[in-house]
Amino acid sequence: MMEACRSLGFAARFVSGHLCDAAMVDADRPMIGGGATHAWCQVCLPAAGWWTGDLAA
């Protein structure tokens, strides 16, 4: 998605972070490590700013 937007002339960036599920904080088996990572794309739209495109959501 990021490369497709760039090929159309839009600025786009890759963003990564960690998921936080409040229900899992005190769970017997909390989600940690690689299972908690997530990545998405942001595209800069003229006059609208950065739009977050998370196709996995």
C-alpha positions in Angstrom: 0.0 0.0 0.0 2.8 2.4 0.9 4.6 1.8 -2.4 1.4 2.2 -4.4 0.7 5.6 -2.7 4.3 6.7 -3.4 4.0 5.7 -7.0 1.0 8.1 -7.3 3.0 10.9 -5.8 1.8 10.8 -2.2 4.2 10.9 0.7 3.9 7.6 2.7 5.6 6.1 5.6 5.9 2.8 7.4 4.9 2.9 11.1 5.4 0.1 13.7 4.5 -0.2 17.3 3.1 -2.5 20.0 -0.5 -3.5 20.6 -1.9 -2.9 24.0 -4.9 -4.9 25.2 -6.0 -3.8 28.7 -7.8 -7.2 29.2 -4.5 -9.0 28.8 -2.6 -7.0 31.5 -3.4 -9.3 34.4 -4.1 -12.4 32.3 -2.4 -15.7 33.1 -0.8 -15.6 29.6 -0.3 -12.0 28.6 0.7 -11.2 25.0 4.3 -10.2 25.0 7.2 -10.1 22.5 6.7 -10.7 18.8 3.0 -11.4 19.2 2.4 -7.8 20.5 4.1 -6.0 17.5 2.1 -4.3 14.7 2.8 -2.3 11.6 0.7 0.0 9.4 1.0 2.6 6.7 0.4 6.4 6.9 -0.2 8.5 3.8 0.0 12.3 3.7 -3.1 13.7 1.9 -2.9 17.3 0.8 -5.1 19.6 2.9 -6.1 16.6 5.1 -2.8 15.6 6.8 -1.6 12.1 7.6 -4.1 9.3 7.1 -3.6 6.0 8.9 -4.2 2.9 6.7 -4.3 -0.2 8.7 -5.5 -3.0 6.4 -5.2 -5.6 9.2 -7.6 -3.8 11.5 
